[in-house]
Structure formats: structure tokens, C-alpha cells
Amino acid sequence: MSEIVNAIKQICEEKGLSYEAVIATIESALAAAYRKDYGEKNQNIKVEFNPETSETKVYDLKTVVEDLPEEPEVVEGAEPVPSTLTEEEEAELHRFNPKTEIQLSEAKALSKKYKVGDEIRTDLPSYAEYGRMAAQTAKQVIIQRLREAERDMVLSEFKDKEKEVITGVVQRREGRVVLVDLGRSTGIILPEDQIKNERYTTGNRLKVYVREVNSTARGPEILLSRTSEEILRKVFYLEIPEISNGLIEIKAVAREAGARSKVAVMATSENIDPIGSCVGQRGARIQTIIREIGGEKIDIIEYSDDLKQFIANALSPAKIESVELNEADHKATVKVAADQLSLAIGKSGQNVRLAAHLTNWKIDIVGSSETGVVKVSSDDELNEEALPVVEGNEAAVSEAPVEEVKEKAKRKPRKKKENAEKDTEEKGAEKNAEKTETATEETPIVEPEAVEEATA
């Protein structure tokens, strides 16, 4: 095995390139060097390189075409002649390129066997030595082609992984952007694709979703995401054997990254408990999944073909009284008891939103309370301090005078101050009582007999 073959194989291992790609790069570099020192005008030089013997074959390659008008030569300093043809006519008109093509009449003069579409190879003399400029040109071509081949390899590799979940290592942070080492390339997690309040410590391994792969001038750009629902699907698939074996199927996933998720599962066999299999013994499986996605809460819902039952399950842990469906508006009205209203709505309306996303239906929660009837829709945006609309109590709220509200706001600090003073007095009294008790315990008790003896 020659030294050139060893060097080519070493480059293939370091760059992760194929043997054929490196050979093609060397042939392109040799053709550029030959063109620099020995080439002539209108020659389409190609080189065949044998790495075992280090021999090269040089030839001029041209394709036979119909007799066409030649492309006009551009003279330096001269103004270009404007074309009278339209853009469509220019696109349809194919001009003859003497560098890569040969006209049919000229090809017939060489041999009668040639026809349109054939390739004519004309052997050229090969040389063992090249000048310094030619060698420098070959070096630049090799560096550029190897870099392009490496970029194309990485691009094709991660293009196949687009819309999939992979594992990476947090490399560093640049501003609000997180860089993740993916092995042969580096991906980026933009701020909108990061989980709120999640820490990305250098060296941590995490699962990321390949959202998009783009080709740029600086190489492939790999956009990653930690908020995708597919991450949850992939982790369930990896951690629960029944799902990977097809015994349990994930029907739907709804996720608010960093806060809470709902996963609807269904068993394909009657002898399998889908929820129990996902939770695992003493919650071992679900705890592993929760750690993998950064401590996010997960509700496992049993899927049902009965839509009413599925909507009722999706709103768990709340207990549902009844579900009414409106097929025309694709909306479900759910009635709950007063003590289940807060569970059905969830924190800031989170539970009803996730249930609506999981079932792909709009959900209205209707429940009774002390002040009236409460109605909340899955489309409503509720803050933590916001209260649902209470029917029958709106007038009382709207008619409340502004001055009364201000007076109440002023009274609150006074009450706090009075309570603070009261607490201070009580604490002082308790301390005095403790001191008195301590002094009483420490004072020696004198018996009457001892007093009489001392007097005598």
C-alpha cells in the first residue's frame, strides 16, 4: 500500500468522508494545476488519478451537440450589446459553449459514428512536474473541495434526522442562545425553543428535537428545540418497552413545556394496563421521564373511542358530571361540581387548555359556586390572579363605588400595623412571664424550721 493511499485513508477517517470523494477532490486539483501550466483555451480538462501507482491520465472531454451559434465573446472595456430577444426566448435559446461542447459537424469530421449526446475524449500529454503557482492552485482546490465535501456530508446526515429527536451535549452559551455539541456539528437552541427556567449547564446531556436544517455560507445550520412534543413521545418510546414493542400506543400529546403535559395512551391488547405500564413500579418509569424533560409534570390519560369519555378523562384529576357535544361548532360543554371547578380549570386555565389541545375540541367548563354560575372556555387566557366570569355577580362588581375601594385599600396597612403592634405586645408579655417563672425557680425556698433554728 502506497503512502498516498495511507494519507487518503487517514483524511477519510478524520473528516468522515468517503474514499471516492477524496479521490475526486485530488483529480479536480490536478486538473486545475494542469490547466494553470499546460492548458489551452477552450479545453475541458479532466484527470484520472490512480493512487496505487500515482499515475495520471489527462484528457479533454467534450459533448456532441447540434450545430448552434456560438456565445459572443466579451471584450474587456467594451460595452455589452443589448439583446433583442425576450427572457423566454433567451431561456429557450441554447448557445454553443466551445469549452465543453463540440458541434455535430466537427464531430462527424473526426468520425462518422458520433451522434448528438456522445462524449469525445481526446488524450493529452501528462507531465510529472508542475510550477509553484500550479502547486499552490492545487493545494487551494484540495482544501476548498474537502471543506465543501465535509459540509455536504454533515448537511445530508442531519437533513435525514430532521423532525427527529437526538441526544447532544451542552457546549456553551452565547447570550441567550445555547450551543449543543452533536458530534460532527454544533446545533443551536434559540430562546423561543428553550424551556423557561431550565438551566443549560456545560457538559449536560439532553435530548433535543431537530426542528430545521439549513445550508448557509458558513456551513449547515441546525436549529434545535426543547419545547417540542416529539421529545416527550421519544422519551416514552425509549423508557417504556410496551410502547416500543407496539403493545401500547400513544394517541395524542399536549404539552406546555416546563410546566405540564398530558399524554393519551391506549393498549392494543386486553391484558395490558396502559397507565400502570407507563407509571411503572412505584412510579420508577414516569420519574425517569420527568427527570429527562427537566421536572415537568405529566398526566397520563387513558384514550377512549367514546369522545365524551375521552374528554372526561382528559380533564382529570377533576371529576366530571356530564359532557355535551356540539358537532357544528366542534365544542364540548362540561359540567362539574363546585368543589371540582378549580381542578377542572387548572392553574391559569392550564388544565382545560391542555385537555382541549389533547382532544382537539374546544371545551367550556360550567360549574356552580356560592356567587353564581361559573363558565370558562379553553380559549380564555387566564392569569394566576384572574377569576372566571361569574354570572349573576357582574352587577355587584360593576356597581361597587371607587371611593369605597380606595378606603378599603387605605385601611389594610393600618390593620397590618395594629396587628404587628399587638403581636409585639403579646411576645413581650410572654417573655416577661418566662423571666418571672425562671426567677421563681431559681429563688431558694426556706423552710420554717430552718428559720427558727437560725433565730435561736
PyMOL commands that set and color helices and strands:
alter all, ss='L'
color gray80, all
select helices_A, chain A and resi 3-15+19-37+87-92+104-110+132-160+191-193+229-239+241-244+274-279+281-292+307-314+338-345+347-359+394-398+402-442+448-455
alter helices_A, ss='H'
color red, helices_A
select strands_A, chain A and resi 45-50+55-65+101-103+119-124+165-174+177-181+186-189+205-216+219-225+248-256+260-267+297-302+320-326+331-336+362-369+372-377+389-391
alter strands_A, ss='S'
color yellow, strands_A
deselect
rebuild
show_as cartoon
